Each structure stands twice: as C-alpha cells, then as structure tokens.
Amino acid sequence: MLWAFAYFFCLLASYYILRPLRDEMGVAGGVRNLQWMFSATFVVMLAAVPVFGMLVARIPRRRFVPWVYRFFIINILIFFLALKFTGSSPWVARVFFVWVSVFNLFVVTVFWSFMADLFTSEQGKRLFGFIAAGGTTGALLGPTVTAALAVPLGPVNLLLISAVLLEGAAQCVGGLLRTADAGGTEAAARLNNDSAVGGGMWAGLVHVIRSPYLLMICGHIVLLTTTATFLYFQQAEVVSKAFTDPGERTRVFALIDLAVGLATLLVQVSATGRLITRFGVAPALAFMPLVTLVGFLALAVAPVLGVVIAFQAIRRAADFAITNPAREILFTVIPREDKYKAKNFMDTVVFRGGDAASGWTFAGLRGAGLELTAIAWLTVPVAAIWIGLCLVLGKRQERRARELGSQ
C-alpha cells in the first residue's frame, strides 16, 4: 500500500508539472483551436489503443508497466529539446497539448488497472482513498513547483523535473514488485500472478460492446468528459481575457491545481475510505455530478473569473477525492483481461472521444451565438441525467461484488 502511495505520488507530481504548461500552450495555440486539439487527441488515442492492447497481451506486467513510463520519459526529453530550439512555435505548442492529454490518460489508466488487479472490491473501498491521496500529494507538489519556478526559470525547463519524477514512479513499480515477491498476503499472490494477460488487440472494444455494465461505465465517462470540457473551455476563455502574459497564465493554472490538491488531500485523508465504506459506491459516484449541477447553475448566473476558478477547484476536488476512487472500484469486479484492455479503451478512446465530441459541440454552440451563460443553463439537465446513471451504476457494482464474494 505504501509503495502504491509513493508510486501515485511521483506519477501525478510529474503530470501536474506538465498540466499548467499544457493549459498555457492550449491558450498559446489559440483558444478557438481547442476543439481541433481535442479531436487530434482522440485520433492519436484511436491509433495508440490497439498497440497498447497488443503489448499488454504479450508482455508480463513486471516488464510492461515500467516500460510505459520510460517511453514517456523519452518523449518528455524530446519535447524539451524541441521547445528549446523552436521557442514559442504554435505548432509545437499544439503537439505538446495533444501529447500531454494522451500521456495523462495512459499513465494513470495503467496505474489504476494495476491497482484494480491487486485489490478486491472491499479492499478498494478501504484503501483506494489512501492510495489516491498519494497522487493528490503529488498533485500538490507539481503545481507548487510550477507556480514557484515558471516565471524565474521559464516553463520549458520544468520538463526535466517532470522526467525525473516519472522515473521515480517507474522505480516505485520495482519496489512494489519486490515487496510482493517477499510477501504472503492476498495482494502479493495477485501481484505475483504475472503472466501476460493474453487475448486479442481489439478485445477491449469487443468486451465493452458486449457488456451492459461496461457500457454504463462508458456513459458515465462521456457525461464526465462533456461537463468537464464545457467547464474547461469556459475557463480558457475567461482566463485568456483576464491575463495576457504567458507566465502569469501558467501561474494561474498552477494555482488552480494547487487549490484542488489541498481540498482533495484533506478529504482523502480524513473521509474518503469511511464515506465509501459506509454509504457505498452509488452515492460516491453521484456526488460529483451533483456538484457539477450546482456549479453550472452558479456559472449561469455569474460567468466570471472567480466563479469559474471556484467551480473548477471544487468540482475537480470532488472528482479526485470521492468520485474517482469510487469509479476505480467499479473495475474490481470485472475479469482480469477487462481490467487492462476494456478499462484502457474506456479511459482513453471513450474519454478523449467524449472530449472531442463535446469540444465541437461547445464550439458549435458558441458559433451559433450562444453566450457562456446560455451554455451553462444547457448543461444543468445533462448533469441531472448523470446523477441518475451514477446511482444505477453503483448499485450494479455492489451486486456484482456480492456475487463474487459468494463464489
């Protein structure tokens, strides 16, 4: 559990150094071009997922998981050199935006697939909040470093710090494997079942189509990404109008991440495990859609910088502290192959497909003349539908967990 905590700490610290840089480069590449970058991310995901499925089917986790992180370390170093030599090229900024969006989903879904493979549903209820707090602590370190150093050092130099932290995550995987080799616990037995997953490269897609349970999770992800994208686009428009200096915009994005991390860590350490254990998965899943509904009501009344920042911070804190650990528990009750392949397909293709579709929807609404207030009003009933879906999905998970426990 402690190795998993440290693993997620290094992983999200690395990402949260990159995230404000990505958000700044999204603005630098043009706010009106964001839907194109979201679409490009989706296309890259479509190409990457079958390759991922082929590799995970053939390579044992002991080698595969560290390899994923070291592949991305090489990518970070390439971007460091490209940004050093090209300066503020809009095309490099756009490619970097797409790459970070792909990087984020792949490294995090590999982590949670690993965790869902190690822990049972009941263990997940107790421990996923604590393990997620490791990521939240890293998510505090990342924006703190970025906010402090983005202006004096320059954003590009922060890429090297991100690469070092990502190597730390790879080292934690090795520590987790070594600890399991020496242990006799149930988790150790699960971890030492280190054969390749097997199956076909398109198994994730096929299994999702055939499973009503997995399709419901896809619906949850689509509604999550739709509301998140609408809020992200509103944030980008408001911040781009409020600040003109790239360093200041990067600092603002980092401070938002810092506020999210502080609120999330407080809840994860003090309440997440107990809340999910006591009330179950369904209310935990539905909490963030409820926050989203209230937040878009507030934006509909006052679409200003303070409301956008507060809504973004509260919504993401609710997601990371409560809803996301609950969502990862959904995957503890599915077959092992689906934990890697179907989960990866949903966390990448479905996630970024939802991003792309909602990005174009937002652009279309703005092109039709709708102001931010009107778009916020349209999102309120979407959030209400999402609450109902989460309640049903949580009940399905609880029933599957009981069935597995009785076998």
N, C-alpha and C positions, 0 to 999 in steps of 0.2 A: 504494500500500500504506500509506503514512504518513497520507494523508487518510482511508483506511478505518479505520486505527487510532484517529485522533482522533475520527472520526465515532462509532465504537462507544463510545469513552471518554465522550463527552458524553451519549450515549443512556443508558448504564447508570448513570452518575452521577446523572442526573435520576431514573431509576426507583428507584434504591436509596435516594434520599431519601424517596420515596413509600412504598416497601415496608414499612419499620417502622411508618409511620403506618397503612398498611392493616392490618397484623397487630394493632396496638393497637385499631383500630376494629372489627376482627373480634371481639376479646375484649369490647370495649365493647358491641357489638351482641348479645352473648350467644353463648357457646361452643356451646350447644345449638342455635343457629340457623345454624351454619356451613353445614350441608347445604342450607338454603334459599338462602343467598347463593351457593353454588356452582351451584345449579340456576338461579338468576336470571342468573348469568353466562353459563351455557350458552344460555339463551333469548335474551339480548342478542346473543350470537355468531351464533345462527341468523338473526337479523334483519340483522345487520351484514354477513355474508359475501356475500350476493348483491349488496348495494350496492357492496361493495369490488370484486367481480368485474365489475360494470358499469363502474365508474370506471377500473379498470386496463385494461379492454378498449378504452377510448376515449381515454384521456389519456396522452401520452408520459411516460416516466419522469422526464424533465427537469423537468416541472412537478408530476407526481403525488407523487413521494417527498417533496419539501419541504412540499407541501400537507398531507400526512398529519400531519406533526409540528406544523405551525402550528394545525391543527384541534385537536389535543390540548392545545396551549398555551392556547387559549381556554377549553377545558374546565377546566384547572387553575385559571385565574383565577376562573372561575365558582364552583368549589368553595371557593376561598379566601374569597370573599365570603359564600358560604352558611355555612361553618363559623364565620366571624367573627360573623355575625348570629344563628345558631341555637345556638352553643355546643356542648354535648355531646349534641345530639339523636340518639337511637338510629337514627332513620330516615335521617338524613343520613350517619351513620357506615356504615350498611348499603349505601346507594347508592354511597358513596365506595369501599367494599370491592369492590363489583362493578365499578365503573368502573376502578379500578387493575388489576384482574385482566384486563379487556378491553384496557386501554391497554398493558400489558406485552406481551401476545402480539402485538398488531397492530404495534407499533413495531419489535419485534425480528424478526418474520417478514418485514416489509418490508426491513429491513436485510439479512438473510441471503438473501432472494430476490435482492436486488440483487447481493450478493457471488457467489452461485451463477451468476448471469447473466454476471458479468465473468470469472470464473476457471474454468479447466479442472479436471478431477479431479486431475491431477498437481500443478498449481499449488495447489489447495486443500490437498493433503496437506502441502505445504511451508509455506504461508503462513497458513492459517486459524488455526493455533495462535497465531501472532504477532498477527494481527488480533484474535482473541478476547482476547488479553492487553490490548489497548486497552480492551475492555469490562470486563475484570477490574480494571484500574487505576481505571476509573470506579466500579466496584462497591466499591472500597476507599474512594474519596473520599466517596461518598454516605453510607454508614453512619457514617463518621468525622464528617462534618458533623452528622448526625442525633444521634449519641451525645453530641457535644460541646454541641450547641445546643438539643436537645429540651426540657430542663428549664429553662434560663435564658430562652430566647426563647419557648418554647411551640411545640408541634408544628405548629400551623396556619401560622405564619409561614415555616416551611421550604418551603411550597408555592411561594413566589416564587422561591427559589433553584432549585428544580426546573424552573420555567418558563424561567429564564434559560439553564440548561444544555441544555434541549431545543431552544431557539433556536440554541444553539451547534452542535447536531447538524445542524440544517437548513442552517446556514452551511457546514458541512463537506461536505454534499452538493454545494453550489455549487462549493466548491473542488475536489472530486473531478471534477466535470463539466468545469470549466475546464482542469484539468490534462490530462484525456483529450483535450480539443479540441486541445491543443498537442502531443500525443504521437503516436508512430507505432508503439507496441507493440501486441501482440495484444490486451491488455486494453483499450487505447484504442479499437481497432477494434470490440470487443464493446460498449463503452460508448456509442460514437457511433452504433451501430445503435439509434436512439432512436425508432423507430416504435412506435405503440401495439401492445399485444400482440394485440388483436382477440379474436374468439370470443364465446361467449355468457356470460351472468352465472352460469349454473349449470355451466359447463364443468369447474370444479374437481371437483365432486361426480361428474359423469359419468365423467371420466377416472380418478378413483380407483376407482370400481366396476369399471371395465373392465380395470384393470391389477393383476395379481397382485403385482408389485413394490411398487406404491404401497399395496396392501392390507397387505402385510407391514410397511411403514413405519407404517401405522395401528396394527397390532398392537403394534409396539414402543412407540408413543406411549401407547396405552391402558395397557400394563403399567407404563410410566414414571409416568403420572399416578396410577394406582391405588396404587402403592407410595409415591409422594410424598405423596398425600392422606392415606393412613393415618398416615404419619410426621408430617405437619403437624397432624392432629387430636390425635395423642398429645402433640406439642409444646404445642399450645394448652391442653390440659387440665393438663399438668404446670406450665406457666408461670403459668396463672391461679390455681393453688393456691399457688404459691410466692411470688407478688407481688400486692399489692393496689393499688399506686399506678400510674396510667396512664403517668406519665413514666418510672417505673422499668421498667415492662414494655416501653415503647418503646425504652429504653436497652438492655435485654437482647436484644431482637430485632435492634437495630443492631449490637451486639457479636458476635452470631452471624454476621451478614452480613460483618462485618469479618474474623472468623477465616476464613470461607470465602474471602474475597477474597485474603487473604495466602497461603493454601495454594495457591489456584488460580494466582495470578500466578507463584509460584515454579516450578510445574510447566510452565506455558505457555511461560515464557521459556526454561527450561532443557531441556525434554524433549518437548513435545507433537509438534512437527513431525518430529523424529527418530524418535519412537516409532511414529507412524502410518506414516511413510515406510518404516521398517524392517519392522514387523510386519504392516502392513496395516489395513484398516478393520474387519475382523471382530473381532479381539481388542480393539481400542479401543472398539468398541460394547459388547462383553461385559463390560468392566471394571467399569462402574458397577453392572450387575445383580449382579455378584459381591460388590461392596462392600455392596449392599443386602441380600443374603442373610446375610452375616456380621453386619451391623448389626442386623437383626431377630432374629437368634439372641441377640445381646447384650441387646436390649430384652426378649426373652422371659425371660431370666434376671434382669435388673435394670431394670425400667421406672422409672428415677429421673431427676432433672433433669440430672445430669452425663452420663449415658449418652445421653439424648436430644440434648443440645447437641453432644456429640462426634460422634454418628452423623449428625446433620443437617449439621454442618460438613464432615465427611469425605465424605459422600455427595454434597453439592452441589459440593464441590471436584472430586471425580472426574467429575461430570457436566460442569461448565463447562470443566475443563482438558483432558479427554481425550474423553469420550463425545460431548459436544455438537459439537465440531469434526468428529468422525467422522460424526455424524448429518448435518451440513450437507453433507459431501462426497457423501452419498447422492443429493443433488439436482443435482449437477453433471452427471449422466449422463441426465437426462430432458429432454424438449423444453422450449423457452423458455416456452410458454404454461403448462405444468405447473409451472414454477419459481415462477410468481406465483400462479396460480389453485389448482392442486391442493395446492401447498405451503401456501398460506394457509388453505385448507379444513382441511387436516390440523392445522396449527399452532393453529387457533382452534376450529373446531367439534368436531373429534375430540378435541383436547386438553381443552377445557372440558367436552365430553360425558363424557369419562373421569373428569374431576374430579367432575362432578355424580353420576354413577353410583356411583363409589367413595365419595363423601361419604354418600350414602344407605345404601350397604352398611355403612359404618362405624357410622352411626347405628343401623341395624338390629341390628348385632352387639352394640352397647352396650345397646340396648333389650331384647335377648334375655338380658341379664345377663352377657355376656362381659366379663371384665376386660382391661386393656391387655396383660397377659402372654399371654392366650389368643389375642388378635388378632394379636400379633406371631408366635406359632407358626404361625397360619394363613397368614401372608404369606410364610413361608420357601419353601414349594413353588412359589408364584407366581413368586418371584424365580428359582428354578431353571429354570422353563419359559422365562422371559425370557432367560436366558443362552443357551439353545439357539436361540431365534429370532434373537438378535443374530448368532450365528455364521453361520447360514444367510444372513441378510440381507447381511452383509458380503461373503460370497462372491459373491452375486448382483451386488453393486455392482462388484466387481473384474472380473467377467466382462463387464459392460456397458461398463466403461471400456476394456477391451482391444478390444472390438468397435468402439467409437467411434474408438480410436486407429488401427485398421487400415483405416478408411474413407478 
